[in-house]
Amino acid sequence: MADEELEAIRQQRMAELQAKHGDRSSDQQGQQEAKQRETEMRNSILAQVLDQSARARLSNLALVKPDKAKAVENYLIQMARFGQLGGKITEAGLIEILEKVSQQTEKKTTVKFNRRRVMDSDEENDDD
């Protein structure tokens, strides 16, 4: 009888473990589906907003600078949602938008010299 109880406990434990792993995989699968739907939605909005040459330029930018391309995509999608775009954007229009985004995110480089003051005769007080 102890063997039967032990077997029942093992089966119950296996069912619990399988349920846990099943929940995790379905959770991950749901997240992947949500990401895929979001990507498809972004692509469809961009296809409606940009012409072929502008989409090609944006995809080339995404290969080189993915963060900048993502910022431009978000900007375009936001403009499209609020109805601020009057038709498809050409490559020249995309270049203007890219220049605006570049100016906003431009990093200023500064160089600061820290000079060592070791054995500097100007700062020492010579009592001799």
NORJO-V723162 format. One record per run of one state. SS is the DSSP state (alpha for helix, beta for strand, coil for the rest). FROM is the first residue (numbers start at 1). LEN is the number of residues. If there is no record, write none. Layout:
ss-><SS	SS>
from-><FROM	FROM>
len-><LEN	LEN>
This chain:
ss-><coil	alpha	beta	coil	alpha	coil	alpha	coil	beta	coil	alpha	coil>
from-><1	2	50	51	52	65	66	82	89	90	91	105>
len-><1	48	1	1	13	1	16	7	1	1	14	24>
